[in-house]
Amino acid sequence: MKDLMREEIKFPVVWHYHIIVESEDTECVEALKGILSDFDRRIRLEPGAPSGGGRYQSYRADAEVNSLEELEGLSSRLEKVRGVKFLL
């Protein structure tokens, strides 16, 4: 699978993350910001639309990654944050 991804994705690439979190979990948002600033200080976590019921909030972050390993490492760290429901 990794070999297939290496052939299909041309690095460096800007990866567009959509992150869905519980709306009231401010610690989650701060943890995400910390991970993104560790990776690259220019990446901003931009809020999107809340869910219809207001329970969830979406965020967008665009990160330039130089390799599949870098992409997998960043994705893994983001998805492990408590309060993250979906990482797209």
Backbone atoms as SQL, in Angstrom:
CREATE TABLE atoms (id INTEGER PRIMARY KEY, chain TEXT, resi INTEGER, resn TEXT, atom TEXT, x REAL, y REAL, z REAL);
INSERT INTO atoms VALUES
  (1, 'A', 1, 'MET', 'N', 0.817, -1.193, 0.000),
  (2, 'A', 1, 'MET', 'CA', 0.000, 0.000, 0.000),
  (3, 'A', 1, 'MET', 'C', 0.870, 1.269, 0.000),
  (4, 'A', 2, 'LYS', 'N', 1.900, 1.279, 0.859),
  (5, 'A', 2, 'LYS', 'CA', 2.763, 2.458, 0.929),
  (6, 'A', 2, 'LYS', 'C', 3.448, 2.718, -0.408),
  (7, 'A', 3, 'ASP', 'N', 3.898, 1.646, -1.069),
  (8, 'A', 3, 'ASP', 'CA', 4.547, 1.824, -2.369),
  (9, 'A', 3, 'ASP', 'C', 3.586, 2.429, -3.376),
  (10, 'A', 4, 'LEU', 'N', 2.334, 1.993, -3.337),
  (11, 'A', 4, 'LEU', 'CA', 1.318, 2.533, -4.236),
  (12, 'A', 4, 'LEU', 'C', 1.105, 4.020, -3.955),
  (13, 'A', 5, 'MET', 'N', 1.043, 4.388, -2.670),
  (14, 'A', 5, 'MET', 'CA', 0.860, 5.797, -2.312),
  (15, 'A', 5, 'MET', 'C', 2.063, 6.632, -2.759),
  (16, 'A', 6, 'ARG', 'N', 3.260, 6.086, -2.628),
  (17, 'A', 6, 'ARG', 'CA', 4.460, 6.821, -3.051),
  (18, 'A', 6, 'ARG', 'C', 4.406, 7.135, -4.540),
  (19, 'A', 7, 'GLU', 'N', 3.887, 6.196, -5.315),
  (20, 'A', 7, 'GLU', 'CA', 3.822, 6.394, -6.756),
  (21, 'A', 7, 'GLU', 'C', 2.729, 7.375, -7.152),
  (22, 'A', 8, 'GLU', 'N', 1.641, 7.431, -6.383),
  (23, 'A', 8, 'GLU', 'CA', 0.509, 8.280, -6.748),
  (24, 'A', 8, 'GLU', 'C', 0.620, 9.698, -6.205),
  (25, 'A', 9, 'ILE', 'N', 1.271, 9.881, -5.087),
  (26, 'A', 9, 'ILE', 'CA', 1.420, 11.204, -4.485),
  (27, 'A', 9, 'ILE', 'C', 2.813, 11.720, -4.805),
  (28, 'A', 10, 'LYS', 'N', 2.867, 12.908, -5.367),
  (29, 'A', 10, 'LYS', 'CA', 4.149, 13.533, -5.694),
  (30, 'A', 10, 'LYS', 'C', 4.526, 14.496, -4.571),
  (31, 'A', 11, 'PHE', 'N', 5.619, 14.182, -3.895),
  (32, 'A', 11, 'PHE', 'CA', 6.079, 14.997, -2.777),
  (33, 'A', 11, 'PHE', 'C', 7.105, 15.995, -3.262),
  (34, 'A', 12, 'PRO', 'N', 7.184, 17.169, -2.646),
  (35, 'A', 12, 'PRO', 'CA', 6.344, 17.653, -1.551),
  (36, 'A', 12, 'PRO', 'C', 4.921, 17.932, -2.027),
  (37, 'A', 13, 'VAL', 'N', 3.980, 17.853, -1.084),
  (38, 'A', 13, 'VAL', 'CA', 2.577, 18.066, -1.382),
  (39, 'A', 13, 'VAL', 'C', 1.931, 18.825, -0.223),
  (40, 'A', 14, 'VAL', 'N', 0.947, 19.647, -0.542),
  (41, 'A', 14, 'VAL', 'CA', 0.170, 20.297, 0.507),
  (42, 'A', 14, 'VAL', 'C', -1.008, 19.386, 0.811),
  (43, 'A', 15, 'TRP', 'N', -1.061, 18.897, 2.049),
  (44, 'A', 15, 'TRP', 'CA', -2.117, 17.990, 2.477),
  (45, 'A', 15, 'TRP', 'C', -3.174, 18.811, 3.213),
  (46, 'A', 16, 'HIS', 'N', -4.417, 18.669, 2.803),
  (47, 'A', 16, 'HIS', 'CA', -5.520, 19.440, 3.375),
  (48, 'A', 16, 'HIS', 'C', -6.245, 18.588, 4.410),
  (49, 'A', 17, 'TYR', 'N', -6.022, 18.915, 5.666),
  (50, 'A', 17, 'TYR', 'CA', -6.682, 18.190, 6.755),
  (51, 'A', 17, 'TYR', 'C', -8.017, 18.840, 7.089),
  (52, 'A', 18, 'HIS', 'N', -9.006, 18.001, 7.322),
  (53, 'A', 18, 'HIS', 'CA', -10.277, 18.425, 7.912),
  (54, 'A', 18, 'HIS', 'C', -10.396, 17.636, 9.198),
  (55, 'A', 19, 'ILE', 'N', -10.515, 18.360, 10.298),
  (56, 'A', 19, 'ILE', 'CA', -10.497, 17.744, 11.618),
  (57, 'A', 19, 'ILE', 'C', -11.814, 18.074, 12.308),
  (58, 'A', 20, 'ILE', 'N', -12.492, 17.042, 12.773),
  (59, 'A', 20, 'ILE', 'CA', -13.762, 17.232, 13.473),
  (60, 'A', 20, 'ILE', 'C', -13.525, 16.928, 14.945),
  (61, 'A', 21, 'VAL', 'N', -13.889, 17.890, 15.798),
  (62, 'A', 21, 'VAL', 'CA', -13.695, 17.739, 17.246),
  (63, 'A', 21, 'VAL', 'C', -15.000, 18.055, 17.968),
  (64, 'A', 22, 'GLU', 'N', -15.064, 17.673, 19.219),
  (65, 'A', 22, 'GLU', 'CA', -16.202, 18.054, 20.053),
  (66, 'A', 22, 'GLU', 'C', -16.112, 19.556, 20.296),
  (67, 'A', 23, 'SER', 'N', -17.216, 20.259, 20.099),
  (68, 'A', 23, 'SER', 'CA', -17.216, 21.731, 20.123),
  (69, 'A', 23, 'SER', 'C', -16.656, 22.340, 21.397),
  (70, 'A', 24, 'GLU', 'N', -16.940, 21.745, 22.519),
  (71, 'A', 24, 'GLU', 'CA', -16.574, 22.377, 23.786),
  (72, 'A', 24, 'GLU', 'C', -15.225, 21.926, 24.321),
  (73, 'A', 25, 'ASP', 'N', -14.480, 21.160, 23.572),
  (74, 'A', 25, 'ASP', 'CA', -13.203, 20.632, 24.040),
  (75, 'A', 25, 'ASP', 'C', -12.059, 21.567, 23.636),
  (76, 'A', 26, 'THR', 'N', -11.833, 22.601, 24.434),
  (77, 'A', 26, 'THR', 'CA', -10.783, 23.574, 24.118),
  (78, 'A', 26, 'THR', 'C', -9.390, 22.977, 24.286),
  (79, 'A', 27, 'GLU', 'N', -9.241, 21.994, 25.172),
  (80, 'A', 27, 'GLU', 'CA', -7.942, 21.344, 25.336),
  (81, 'A', 27, 'GLU', 'C', -7.543, 20.614, 24.059),
  (82, 'A', 28, 'CYS', 'N', -8.505, 20.024, 23.389),
  (83, 'A', 28, 'CYS', 'CA', -8.254, 19.322, 22.133),
  (84, 'A', 28, 'CYS', 'C', -7.721, 20.299, 21.087),
  (85, 'A', 29, 'VAL', 'N', -8.364, 21.433, 20.953),
  (86, 'A', 29, 'VAL', 'CA', -7.951, 22.434, 19.968),
  (87, 'A', 29, 'VAL', 'C', -6.547, 22.932, 20.278),
  (88, 'A', 30, 'GLU', 'N', -6.247, 23.172, 21.538),
  (89, 'A', 30, 'GLU', 'CA', -4.902, 23.631, 21.919),
  (90, 'A', 30, 'GLU', 'C', -3.862, 22.553, 21.636),
  (91, 'A', 31, 'ALA', 'N', -4.199, 21.291, 21.867),
  (92, 'A', 31, 'ALA', 'CA', -3.274, 20.196, 21.568),
  (93, 'A', 31, 'ALA', 'C', -3.009, 20.114, 20.066),
  (94, 'A', 32, 'LEU', 'N', -4.051, 20.278, 19.246),
  (95, 'A', 32, 'LEU', 'CA', -3.884, 20.271, 17.792),
  (96, 'A', 32, 'LEU', 'C', -2.974, 21.414, 17.344),
  (97, 'A', 33, 'LYS', 'N', -3.199, 22.595, 17.893),
  (98, 'A', 33, 'LYS', 'CA', -2.361, 23.748, 17.559),
  (99, 'A', 33, 'LYS', 'C', -0.901, 23.482, 17.925),
  (100, 'A', 34, 'GLY', 'N', -0.676, 22.837, 19.063),
  (101, 'A', 34, 'GLY', 'CA', 0.680, 22.520, 19.489),
  (102, 'A', 34, 'GLY', 'C', 1.376, 21.562, 18.529),
  (103, 'A', 35, 'ILE', 'N', 0.668, 20.537, 18.089),
  (104, 'A', 35, 'ILE', 'CA', 1.239, 19.577, 17.143),
  (105, 'A', 35, 'ILE', 'C', 1.574, 20.277, 15.827),
  (106, 'A', 36, 'LEU', 'N', 0.655, 21.089, 15.345),
  (107, 'A', 36, 'LEU', 'CA', 0.885, 21.793, 14.079),
  (108, 'A', 36, 'LEU', 'C', 2.041, 22.777, 14.186),
  (109, 'A', 37, 'SER', 'N', 2.176, 23.445, 15.333),
  (110, 'A', 37, 'SER', 'CA', 3.290, 24.389, 15.476),
  (111, 'A', 37, 'SER', 'C', 4.616, 23.649, 15.605),
  (112, 'A', 38, 'ASP', 'N', 4.610, 22.449, 16.198),
  (113, 'A', 38, 'ASP', 'CA', 5.825, 21.632, 16.238),
  (114, 'A', 38, 'ASP', 'C', 6.256, 21.256, 14.827),
  (115, 'A', 39, 'PHE', 'N', 5.271, 20.963, 13.984),
  (116, 'A', 39, 'PHE', 'CA', 5.548, 20.519, 12.623),
  (117, 'A', 39, 'PHE', 'C', 6.016, 21.678, 11.749),
  (118, 'A', 40, 'ASP', 'N', 5.290, 22.783, 11.798),
  (119, 'A', 40, 'ASP', 'CA', 5.607, 23.940, 10.951),
  (120, 'A', 40, 'ASP', 'C', 4.846, 25.126, 11.508),
  (121, 'A', 41, 'ARG', 'N', 5.534, 26.134, 11.932),
  (122, 'A', 41, 'ARG', 'CA', 4.889, 27.274, 12.595),
  (123, 'A', 41, 'ARG', 'C', 3.947, 28.067, 11.687),
  (124, 'A', 42, 'ARG', 'N', 4.008, 27.853, 10.398),
  (125, 'A', 42, 'ARG', 'CA', 3.134, 28.598, 9.489),
  (126, 'A', 42, 'ARG', 'C', 1.761, 27.950, 9.300),
  (127, 'A', 43, 'ILE', 'N', 1.570, 26.748, 9.800),
  (128, 'A', 43, 'ILE', 'CA', 0.282, 26.076, 9.639),
  (129, 'A', 43, 'ILE', 'C', -0.693, 26.642, 10.666),
  (130, 'A', 44, 'ARG', 'N', -1.852, 27.045, 10.169),
  (131, 'A', 44, 'ARG', 'CA', -2.880, 27.567, 11.063),
  (132, 'A', 44, 'ARG', 'C', -4.056, 26.615, 11.088),
  (133, 'A', 45, 'LEU', 'N', -4.665, 26.506, 12.247),
  (134, 'A', 45, 'LEU', 'CA', -5.868, 25.706, 12.419),
  (135, 'A', 45, 'LEU', 'C', -7.046, 26.657, 12.253),
  (136, 'A', 46, 'GLU', 'N', -7.727, 26.545, 11.126),
  (137, 'A', 46, 'GLU', 'CA', -8.820, 27.457, 10.788),
  (138, 'A', 46, 'GLU', 'C', -10.166, 26.817, 11.111),
  (139, 'A', 47, 'PRO', 'N', -11.002, 27.493, 11.905),
  (140, 'A', 47, 'PRO', 'CA', -12.311, 26.915, 12.207),
  (141, 'A', 47, 'PRO', 'C', -13.226, 26.928, 10.984),
  (142, 'A', 48, 'GLY', 'N', -14.027, 25.886, 10.877),
  (143, 'A', 48, 'GLY', 'CA', -15.033, 25.793, 9.826),
  (144, 'A', 48, 'GLY', 'C', -16.410, 25.880, 10.458),
  (145, 'A', 49, 'ALA', 'N', -17.344, 25.236, 9.840),
  (146, 'A', 49, 'ALA', 'CA', -18.730, 25.283, 10.314),
  (147, 'A', 49, 'ALA', 'C', -18.953, 24.297, 11.457),
  (148, 'A', 50, 'PRO', 'N', -19.763, 24.698, 12.433),
  (149, 'A', 50, 'PRO', 'CA', -20.155, 23.737, 13.469),
  (150, 'A', 50, 'PRO', 'C', -21.210, 22.790, 12.901),
  (151, 'A', 51, 'SER', 'N', -21.390, 21.661, 13.564),
  (152, 'A', 51, 'SER', 'CA', -22.428, 20.730, 13.138),
  (153, 'A', 51, 'SER', 'C', -23.799, 21.353, 13.378),
  (154, 'A', 52, 'GLY', 'N', -24.810, 20.790, 12.758),
  (155, 'A', 52, 'GLY', 'CA', -26.163, 21.330, 12.880),
  (156, 'A', 52, 'GLY', 'C', -26.638, 21.447, 14.319),
  (157, 'A', 53, 'GLY', 'N', -26.310, 20.463, 15.128),
  (158, 'A', 53, 'GLY', 'CA', -26.711, 20.487, 16.532),
  (159, 'A', 53, 'GLY', 'C', -25.726, 21.200, 17.428),
  (160, 'A', 54, 'GLY', 'N', -24.582, 21.627, 16.872),
  (161, 'A', 54, 'GLY', 'CA', -23.590, 22.355, 17.651),
  (162, 'A', 54, 'GLY', 'C', -22.673, 21.483, 18.490),
  (163, 'A', 55, 'ARG', 'N', -22.805, 20.174, 18.377),
  (164, 'A', 55, 'ARG', 'CA', -21.997, 19.277, 19.197),
  (165, 'A', 55, 'ARG', 'C', -20.553, 19.180, 18.695),
  (166, 'A', 56, 'TYR', 'N', -20.361, 19.350, 17.395),
  (167, 'A', 56, 'TYR', 'CA', -19.041, 19.210, 16.799),
  (168, 'A', 56, 'TYR', 'C', -18.638, 20.471, 16.059),
  (169, 'A', 57, 'GLN', 'N', -17.329, 20.668, 15.961),
  (170, 'A', 57, 'GLN', 'CA', -16.760, 21.801, 15.249),
  (171, 'A', 57, 'GLN', 'C', -15.730, 21.259, 14.265),
  (172, 'A', 58, 'SER', 'N', -15.735, 21.792, 13.049),
  (173, 'A', 58, 'SER', 'CA', -14.726, 21.367, 12.079),
  (174, 'A', 58, 'SER', 'C', -13.609, 22.405, 12.020),
  (175, 'A', 59, 'TYR', 'N', -12.426, 21.922, 11.687),
  (176, 'A', 59, 'TYR', 'CA', -11.258, 22.773, 11.502),
  (177, 'A', 59, 'TYR', 'C', -10.540, 22.315, 10.243),
  (178, 'A', 60, 'ARG', 'N', -9.798, 23.231, 9.658),
  (179, 'A', 60, 'ARG', 'CA', -8.995, 22.913, 8.478),
  (180, 'A', 60, 'ARG', 'C', -7.559, 23.339, 8.751),
  (181, 'A', 61, 'ALA', 'N', -6.644, 22.506, 8.298),
  (182, 'A', 61, 'ALA', 'CA', -5.225, 22.826, 8.385),
  (183, 'A', 61, 'ALA', 'C', -4.566, 22.313, 7.113),
  (184, 'A', 62, 'ASP', 'N', -3.806, 23.161, 6.457),
  (185, 'A', 62, 'ASP', 'CA', -3.089, 22.785, 5.237),
  (186, 'A', 62, 'ASP', 'C', -1.602, 22.693, 5.573),
  (187, 'A', 63, 'ALA', 'N', -1.042, 21.497, 5.389),
  (188, 'A', 63, 'ALA', 'CA', 0.356, 21.269, 5.755),
  (189, 'A', 63, 'ALA', 'C', 1.144, 20.769, 4.553),
  (190, 'A', 64, 'GLU', 'N', 2.291, 21.382, 4.306),
  (191, 'A', 64, 'GLU', 'CA', 3.168, 20.877, 3.257),
  (192, 'A', 64, 'GLU', 'C', 4.034, 19.779, 3.857),
  (193, 'A', 65, 'VAL', 'N', 3.964, 18.603, 3.258),
  (194, 'A', 65, 'VAL', 'CA', 4.754, 17.469, 3.731),
  (195, 'A', 65, 'VAL', 'C', 5.712, 17.033, 2.621),
  (196, 'A', 66, 'ASN', 'N', 6.879, 16.567, 3.033),
  (197, 'A', 66, 'ASN', 'CA', 7.929, 16.236, 2.081),
  (198, 'A', 66, 'ASN', 'C', 8.058, 14.755, 1.768),
  (199, 'A', 67, 'SER', 'N', 7.357, 13.911, 2.547),
  (200, 'A', 67, 'SER', 'CA', 7.470, 12.470, 2.331),
  (201, 'A', 67, 'SER', 'C', 6.254, 11.774, 2.917),
  (202, 'A', 68, 'LEU', 'N', 6.074, 10.516, 2.512),
  (203, 'A', 68, 'LEU', 'CA', 4.983, 9.708, 3.051),
  (204, 'A', 68, 'LEU', 'C', 5.168, 9.495, 4.550),
  (205, 'A', 69, 'GLU', 'N', 6.393, 9.316, 4.978),
  (206, 'A', 69, 'GLU', 'CA', 6.665, 9.115, 6.409),
  (207, 'A', 69, 'GLU', 'C', 6.271, 10.355, 7.208),
  (208, 'A', 70, 'GLU', 'N', 6.567, 11.526, 6.683),
  (209, 'A', 70, 'GLU', 'CA', 6.214, 12.770, 7.351),
  (210, 'A', 70, 'GLU', 'C', 4.692, 12.921, 7.423),
  (211, 'A', 71, 'LEU', 'N', 4.006, 12.597, 6.341),
  (212, 'A', 71, 'LEU', 'CA', 2.545, 12.661, 6.296),
  (213, 'A', 71, 'LEU', 'C', 1.933, 11.703, 7.309),
  (214, 'A', 72, 'GLU', 'N', 2.413, 10.470, 7.330),
  (215, 'A', 72, 'GLU', 'CA', 1.883, 9.479, 8.265),
  (216, 'A', 72, 'GLU', 'C', 2.161, 9.865, 9.712),
  (217, 'A', 73, 'GLY', 'N', 3.338, 10.424, 9.973),
  (218, 'A', 73, 'GLY', 'CA', 3.685, 10.835, 11.330),
  (219, 'A', 73, 'GLY', 'C', 2.791, 11.961, 11.833),
  (220, 'A', 74, 'LEU', 'N', 2.582, 12.965, 11.003),
  (221, 'A', 74, 'LEU', 'CA', 1.720, 14.080, 11.396),
  (222, 'A', 74, 'LEU', 'C', 0.285, 13.608, 11.568),
  (223, 'A', 75, 'SER', 'N', -0.202, 12.818, 10.641),
  (224, 'A', 75, 'SER', 'CA', -1.580, 12.309, 10.728),
  (225, 'A', 75, 'SER', 'C', -1.775, 11.480, 11.992),
  (226, 'A', 76, 'SER', 'N', -0.817, 10.647, 12.297),
  (227, 'A', 76, 'SER', 'CA', -0.901, 9.806, 13.485),
  (228, 'A', 76, 'SER', 'C', -0.979, 10.645, 14.760),
  (229, 'A', 77, 'ARG', 'N', -0.163, 11.661, 14.842),
  (230, 'A', 77, 'ARG', 'CA', -0.190, 12.533, 16.028),
  (231, 'A', 77, 'ARG', 'C', -1.517, 13.262, 16.149),
  (232, 'A', 78, 'LEU', 'N', -2.035, 13.761, 15.028),
  (233, 'A', 78, 'LEU', 'CA', -3.305, 14.506, 15.066),
  (234, 'A', 78, 'LEU', 'C', -4.467, 13.612, 15.472),
  (235, 'A', 79, 'GLU', 'N', -4.541, 12.406, 14.920),
  (236, 'A', 79, 'GLU', 'CA', -5.682, 11.547, 15.193),
  (237, 'A', 79, 'GLU', 'C', -5.673, 10.980, 16.605),
  (238, 'A', 80, 'LYS', 'N', -4.529, 11.018, 17.282),
  (239, 'A', 80, 'LYS', 'CA', -4.436, 10.494, 18.645),
  (240, 'A', 80, 'LYS', 'C', -4.856, 11.507, 19.711),
  (241, 'A', 81, 'VAL', 'N', -5.106, 12.745, 19.307),
  (242, 'A', 81, 'VAL', 'CA', -5.492, 13.764, 20.271),
  (243, 'A', 81, 'VAL', 'C', -6.882, 13.452, 20.833),
  (244, 'A', 82, 'ARG', 'N', -6.995, 13.453, 22.148),
  (245, 'A', 82, 'ARG', 'CA', -8.280, 13.211, 22.781),
  (246, 'A', 82, 'ARG', 'C', -9.266, 14.279, 22.356),
  (247, 'A', 83, 'GLY', 'N', -10.439, 13.861, 21.906),
  (248, 'A', 83, 'GLY', 'CA', -11.456, 14.798, 21.465),
  (249, 'A', 83, 'GLY', 'C', -11.590, 14.874, 19.952),
  (250, 'A', 84, 'VAL', 'N', -10.602, 14.355, 19.219),
  (251, 'A', 84, 'VAL', 'CA', -10.708, 14.312, 17.756),
  (252, 'A', 84, 'VAL', 'C', -11.629, 13.159, 17.399),
  (253, 'A', 85, 'LYS', 'N', -12.679, 13.473, 16.671),
  (254, 'A', 85, 'LYS', 'CA', -13.654, 12.446, 16.256),
  (255, 'A', 85, 'LYS', 'C', -13.350, 11.915, 14.867),
  (256, 'A', 86, 'PHE', 'N', -12.937, 12.788, 13.964),
  (257, 'A', 86, 'PHE', 'CA', -12.601, 12.393, 12.596),
  (258, 'A', 86, 'PHE', 'C', -11.428, 13.218, 12.097),
  (259, 'A', 87, 'LEU', 'N', -10.568, 12.568, 11.346),
  (260, 'A', 87, 'LEU', 'CA', -9.466, 13.246, 10.677),
  (261, 'A', 87, 'LEU', 'C', -9.558, 12.857, 9.217),
  (262, 'A', 88, 'LEU', 'N', -9.865, 13.825, 8.385),
  (263, 'A', 88, 'LEU', 'CA', -10.038, 13.561, 6.957),
  (264, 'A', 88, 'LEU', 'C', -8.951, 14.253, 6.173);
